[in-house]
Amino acid sequence: MYRIGGPAVAALLVAPWLWANDAPQPAGKPKKEAVEKTIQELGAESYKVRNGAVKALERFGPDVLPFLKEAFRKSDDPEVRRRIEDMLPGMEHAAALSPTRITLSFKDKPVKEVIAELSKQSGYKFDLSPQGDQREKKQVTLEMKDAPFWIALDRVCATCGLYFQEGWYGGDQASLRLEYGEATNAPGLMYFDGPFRVSARGFNYSRNVDFLNGPRRVGPQGAAPQLVQRSETLQMNISISVEPKLPLLSVNQPNITEAADENNQSLIPPNQGQTHYSYYHGYRSFTHQVQAQLTPSKDGKTIKSLKGTIPVTAISAQREKLVIEKIMDVKNKSFQAGNTTVNVESVTRSGEEIEIRLNVTEGAEKGGPNNMRANTLNQRFGLFDEKGTKFYGYFSRWTGQGNGGGGTMRFHNNGQNVGDPVRLVLYEWTTVSHAVPFEFKELPLP
């Protein structure tokens, strides 16, 4: 069964039409008039009315965020502004963790047209591989309403004869590749939670005998004593993917909350939590693979139930923090924005490649130097031409230290129609932390 952040629904490949009917549905976008009237009630004389307005806005969900932000800017009522200010962090957190919703209605339309509409509604780029394949003209019929993105993508793939190539996001690190063919993952190996997609990839099981570090065992008469230690390990490999709107910065080791075989023997290791692993600490991407350690079953053949969470940190928003104009003319010059100073040592061009040498210092944050933040620095720069077209960036000889770093950044047009570079931008990232749940059932043990 596919699972969507809780209750199971029928497997997509068995009854794909059930997704539109059985998947969790939003209540519908609130009407502007109703939202604005409710916001006005935040400043009502009656305490009961004010609290009722807060609860009503919370029920509307993240769709009211633009209205709240506008009211916060324009309202001169201190009570309205105070209550909106209290609500914004929770609303922004919920918005970041909400899936993109997709509605499609096609009858006898080519695959290429379906993918184009999916791209338009999601805002994500798709790479059909191989390009120009005759199968993109295949006629398909498809209906879905307000489906979460990952569920919609699986439905589209199943209908169009495609599969999502997990972990490949193109040369621009922003395209999702869809290839013609059937996916190898069975439906029961995926779990969806908002913008996250968790996949069970397999088990690694090993048995070891160590002759030197085990308890002393007396050998045959006259022979030297032997030291023998036997051990078994079981590791589950899990991948976690996220919608491109919410890039991952860090993924921590899974925390297993339930693991039992068909004989109800627990497979949770007794020392869980004593060791801690963090993957890709501060390096932006959209897919990670992690490992969960389990205790091998003595005589079990399947894991009846496996549940847990994967702690992640993701980028929920970015804004321009520092913009350096006429970048090709800059040399040995410093620029400052808030607690951040960027010193550009040199900018050179060789053919289609632009090389920028610089160093960055940022003010210390609470808790001292933040290594993950230092790792993000070179990724937070973007180079643009006059029309706003972005150069492809790749980095070398970059060193992060404390809250700063420095080195050489290289940019290339990557085959795009890009003009001369005129603007270097440093972005500030807003992050969100979340424990992504997952649940799998009836997994065969090795």
C-alpha positions in Angstrom: 0.0 0.0 0.0 1.0 3.6 -0.6 0.8 5.6 2.6 0.2 9.3 2.8 1.2 10.8 6.1 -1.2 8.5 8.0 -4.1 6.4 6.7 -3.4 4.0 3.8 -5.2 4.4 0.5 -5.5 1.9 -2.3 -2.3 1.3 -4.4 -2.0 3.7 -7.2 -1.0 1.1 -9.8 -4.0 -1.1 -8.8 -6.7 1.5 -8.7 -5.2 4.9 -9.8 -8.6 6.6 -9.8 -8.8 6.2 -6.0 -6.2 8.9 -5.6 -8.5 11.7 -6.5 -11.2 10.5 -4.2 -9.4 9.0 -1.3 -6.3 11.2 -0.8 -6.6 13.9 1.9 -8.3 17.0 0.4 -8.0 20.6 1.4 -11.2 22.4 2.4 -10.8 24.8 -0.6 -9.1 28.2 -0.8 -10.8 30.7 1.4 -12.6 33.7 -0.2 -10.9 37.0 0.0 -13.9 38.7 1.5 -14.3 36.1 4.3 -10.6 36.3 5.2 -10.5 40.1 5.3 -13.7 40.2 7.5 -12.1 37.7 9.9 -8.9 39.7 10.1 -10.9 42.8 11.0 -12.4 40.7 13.9 -8.9 40.3 15.4 -9.4 43.9 16.8 -13.0 43.4 18.0 -13.9 44.7 21.5 -15.1 41.2 22.5 -12.4 38.8 23.7 -14.5 35.9 22.5 -14.8 37.4 19.0 -11.0 38.0 18.8 -10.2 34.5 19.8 -12.8 33.1 17.4 -11.2 35.0 14.6 -7.7 33.5 15.4 -9.2 30.0 15.3 -11.1 30.7 12.1 -7.9 31.9 10.4 -6.0 28.9 11.6 -8.6 26.7 10.1 -8.3 28.5 6.8 -4.6 27.4 6.8 -1.5 28.7 5.0 -3.6 30.1 2.1 -4.4 33.2 4.3 -0.7 34.1 4.7 -0.7 36.8 1.9 -3.8 38.4 3.5 -2.2 38.3 7.0 1.1 39.9 5.8 -0.8 42.6 3.9 -3.0 43.4 6.9 0.1 43.5 9.1 1.7 46.1 6.8 -1.4 48.3 6.5 -3.3 48.0 9.7 -3.0 50.8 12.3 -4.8 48.7 15.0 -2.1 47.5 17.5 -4.3 44.5 18.6 -4.7 43.3 15.0 -0.9 43.6 14.4 0.0 41.9 17.6 -2.3 38.9 16.9 -1.1 38.6 13.3 2.5 38.7 14.5 1.8 35.9 16.9 0.2 33.8 14.1 2.8 34.3 11.3 5.5 31.9 12.5 3.2 29.0 12.8 1.5 29.8 9.5 4.8 30.1 7.7 6.0 26.8 9.1 2.7 25.1 8.0 3.0 26.7 4.6 6.6 25.4 4.1 5.5 21.9 5.0 2.4 21.8 2.9 2.5 19.9 -0.4 2.0 21.6 -3.8 -1.5 20.7 -5.0 -2.2 19.5 -8.6 -5.5 19.4 -10.5 -5.4 17.7 -14.0 -8.2 16.9 -16.5 -7.2 15.4 -19.8 -9.0 13.2 -22.3 -7.0 11.6 -25.1 -4.1 14.1 -24.8 -0.4 13.5 -25.6 2.0 12.7 -22.7 4.1 15.8 -23.5 1.0 18.1 -23.0 0.3 16.4 -19.6 3.9 17.0 -18.4 3.7 20.6 -19.6 0.6 21.2 -17.5 2.1 19.4 -14.5 5.2 21.7 -14.8 3.0 24.8 -15.1 0.9 24.0 -12.0 3.8 22.9 -9.8 6.3 25.5 -11.0 8.9 22.7 -11.4 10.9 21.9 -14.6 10.7 18.3 -16.0 13.2 16.6 -18.2 11.7 13.8 -20.4 14.3 11.3 -21.3 15.1 10.4 -24.0 14.1 13.7 -25.6 12.1 13.6 -28.7 10.9 10.0 -28.0 7.9 9.0 -30.0 6.2 7.9 -26.8 5.7 11.5 -25.8 2.8 11.5 -28.4 1.0 8.7 -26.6 -2.7 9.7 -25.9 -3.7 9.4 -22.3 -6.8 10.2 -20.2 -6.3 11.5 -16.7 -8.4 13.1 -13.9 -7.3 14.3 -10.5 -8.2 17.2 -8.2 -6.1 18.8 -5.5 -3.7 15.9 -5.3 -0.5 16.4 -3.3 2.5 16.7 -5.7 4.2 13.4 -5.1 0.9 11.5 -5.4 0.1 13.4 -8.6 3.5 12.7 -10.0 3.1 8.9 -9.3 -0.3 9.0 -10.9 1.0 10.8 -14.0 3.9 8.4 -14.3 1.7 5.3 -14.0 -0.7 6.7 -16.6 2.0 7.9 -19.1 4.4 5.0 -18.8 7.1 7.0 -17.0 9.1 6.8 -13.8 10.8 9.4 -11.6 14.6 9.0 -11.6 15.2 9.7 -7.9 18.2 11.8 -7.1 18.7 13.3 -10.6 17.9 17.0 -10.8 19.7 18.1 -14.0 22.7 20.3 -14.7 20.8 23.3 -13.3 19.9 21.3 -10.1 16.3 22.2 -10.6 14.9 19.7 -13.2 13.1 16.5 -12.3 13.9 13.7 -14.7 11.2 11.4 -16.0 12.2 8.4 -18.0 10.1 6.1 -20.2 9.5 2.7 -18.6 8.1 1.1 -15.5 9.3 2.0 -12.0 11.1 -0.7 -10.1 9.7 0.4 -6.7 6.6 -1.5 -5.6 3.8 0.7 -4.2 4.3 -0.5 -0.6 7.8 0.9 -0.5 6.9 4.6 -0.5 5.4 6.9 2.1 4.3 10.5 1.6 4.3 13.3 4.1 3.5 16.8 2.7 6.4 17.7 0.4 8.4 14.7 1.4 8.7 11.3 -0.3 10.3 8.5 1.8 11.3 5.2 0.0 12.4 1.9 1.4 15.4 0.8 -0.7 16.5 -2.5 0.9 18.3 -4.2 3.6 22.0 -5.0 4.2 22.6 -8.1 6.4 26.0 -9.3 7.5 27.4 -12.0 9.8 31.0 -11.7 11.1 33.4 -13.9 13.0 36.4 -12.2 14.7 39.1 -14.6 15.9 41.1 -12.0 17.9 38.7 -9.9 19.9 36.2 -12.3 21.3 35.9 -14.3 24.6 38.8 -16.8 25.2 38.0 -20.3 24.0 40.3 -23.2 24.8 41.3 -25.2 21.7 42.3 -28.9 21.4 44.9 -30.2 23.9 48.2 -28.7 23.2 46.8 -26.0 20.8 46.9 -22.3 21.5 43.7 -20.7 22.9 41.5 -19.0 20.3 39.6 -15.7 20.6 36.3 -15.8 18.8 33.6 -13.1 18.5 30.5 -13.6 16.4 28.2 -10.7 15.4 25.3 -9.9 13.1 24.2 -6.6 11.8 21.0 -5.5 9.9 20.8 -2.1 8.2 17.9 -0.7 6.3 18.6 1.8 3.5 16.1 4.6 3.1 15.9 7.5 0.6 14.1 10.8 1.3 13.2 13.2 -1.5 11.6 16.6 -1.3 9.8 18.9 -3.6 12.2 21.4 -5.3 10.6 24.3 -3.4 12.0 23.0 -0.1 15.7 21.9 -0.7 17.3 19.8 2.0 20.2 21.2 4.0 20.7 18.4 6.5 19.3 14.9 7.2 19.9 13.1 10.4 19.9 9.4 11.2 16.4 7.9 11.3 14.8 7.3 14.7 12.9 3.9 14.7 9.8 3.9 16.9 8.4 0.6 15.9 10.0 -2.5 14.3 8.7 -6.0 14.7 8.8 -9.2 12.7 5.8 -11.5 12.1 6.5 -13.2 15.5 6.2 -9.8 17.3 10.0 -9.8 18.1 11.3 -6.2 18.4 14.1 -5.3 16.0 14.8 -1.9 17.6 18.5 -1.9 18.7 18.9 -1.4 22.5 21.6 1.3 21.9 19.5 3.4 19.5 20.3 7.1 19.9 23.8 6.5 21.4 25.4 7.3 18.1 24.3 10.2 15.9 24.9 10.7 12.2 24.2 13.8 10.1 24.2 13.7 6.3 25.2 16.5 4.0 25.5 19.0 6.8 24.7 22.3 5.1 24.9 21.2 1.4 21.8 21.9 -0.6 20.2 19.0 -2.4 16.8 17.3 -3.0 17.4 13.6 -2.2 19.4 11.9 0.5 20.0 8.3 1.4 20.2 7.3 5.1 20.6 4.1 7.0 18.6 2.8 10.0 20.3 0.3 12.2 18.1 -2.7 13.3 18.6 -5.8 15.4 18.6 -9.0 13.2 15.6 -11.2 13.7 16.4 -14.7 15.1 13.9 -16.6 13.0 11.6 -14.0 11.3 11.0 -13.8 7.6 9.4 -10.3 7.3 9.2 -7.0 9.2 5.5 -6.8 10.0 5.6 -3.1 10.8 8.4 -0.5 10.6 7.8 3.1 11.7 10.0 6.0 12.5 11.0 9.6 11.7 13.8 11.3 9.8 14.8 14.7 11.3 15.6 17.2 8.5 16.5 20.8 8.0 15.3 22.4 4.8 15.3 25.8 3.1 11.8 27.3 3.3 12.6 30.7 1.7 15.4 32.9 0.4 15.7 36.6 0.0 18.4 38.9 -1.5 20.8 40.0 1.2 23.5 41.7 -0.7 23.6 42.7 -4.4 26.9 43.7 -6.1 26.4 45.5 -9.4 28.9 45.7 -12.3 30.6 42.7 -10.9 33.2 42.4 -13.7 34.7 45.8 -12.7 35.1 45.0 -9.0 38.5 44.3 -7.5 39.7 44.4 -3.9 36.5 46.0 -2.7 34.3 45.2 0.3 30.5 45.2 0.5 28.4 45.0 3.7 24.8 44.1 4.5 23.8 43.7 8.2 26.3 41.5 9.9 27.8 40.2 6.6 30.9 41.5 4.8 31.9 40.3 1.3 35.4 41.2 0.1 35.8 40.6 -3.7 39.5 40.2 -4.5 39.2 39.6 -8.2 36.9 38.8 -11.1 38.3 37.3 -14.3 36.8 35.8 -17.4 38.3 33.0 -19.6 36.0 32.2 -22.6 32.6 31.2 -21.2 33.9 30.8 -17.6 33.9 33.5 -14.9 36.1 33.1 -11.8 35.5 35.1 -8.7 37.8 35.2 -5.7 36.3 36.4 -2.5 35.9 35.9 1.2 33.0 36.3 3.5 32.6 37.0 7.2 29.3 36.9 9.1 28.5 38.0 12.6 28.5 35.3 15.3 25.1 33.8 16.1 23.8 32.5 19.3 25.6 29.3 20.3 28.9 30.3 18.6 30.2 29.4 15.1 27.7 27.5 13.0 29.5 25.0 10.7 26.3 24.2 8.7 25.9 27.9 8.0 29.5 28.2 6.9 28.9 25.3 4.5 26.0 27.1 2.9 28.0 30.3 2.0 29.3 29.4 -1.4 25.9 28.0 -2.4 24.1 31.2 -1.5 25.7 33.2 -4.3 24.2 33.7 -7.7 25.6 35.4 -10.8 23.2 37.0 -13.3 23.2 38.8 -16.6 21.2 42.0 -17.3 18.0 40.1 -18.0 18.2 38.1 -14.8 19.3 34.9 -16.4 21.4 32.9 -13.9 24.8 31.4 -14.7 25.5 27.8 -13.7 27.8 27.9 -10.6 30.3 25.3 -9.5 32.8 25.8 -6.8 36.3 24.9 -6.1 38.9 25.7 -3.4 36.3 26.9 -1.0 36.9 26.7 2.7 34.2 27.3 5.3 35.3 28.3 8.8 33.2 29.5 11.8 30.5 31.7 10.4 32.6 32.6 7.3 34.6 31.3 4.4 36.5 32.1 1.3 38.0 30.8 -1.9 37.2 30.7 -5.6 33.8 30.4 -7.3 33.5 29.5 -10.9 30.4 30.2 -13.1 29.6 29.0 -16.6 26.8 29.6 -19.1 26.1 25.9 -19.3 24.9 26.1 -22.9 22.3 28.8 -22.0 21.8 32.0 -24.0 23.3 34.2 -21.3 24.6 37.7 -21.7 27.5 39.4 -19.9 27.5 38.9 -16.1 26.5 42.1 -14.4 25.2 41.2 -10.9 26.4 39.0 -8.0 23.8 38.2 -5.4 24.2 36.8 -1.9 21.0 35.3 -0.5 19.8 34.8 3.0 18.1 31.5 3.6 15.3 30.8 6.0 15.3 27.2 7.3 12.6 24.9 8.8 13.2 21.8 10.8 10.8 18.8 10.7 10.7 15.2 11.7 9.5 13.4 8.6 7.5 10.3 9.5 7.5 7.0 7.6 5.8 3.7 7.8 6.3 0.4 5.9 4.7 -2.9 6.3 5.4 -6.5 5.3 9.0 -6.0 4.2 10.8 -9.3 3.4 14.0 -9.8 5.5 17.2 -11.0 4.0 
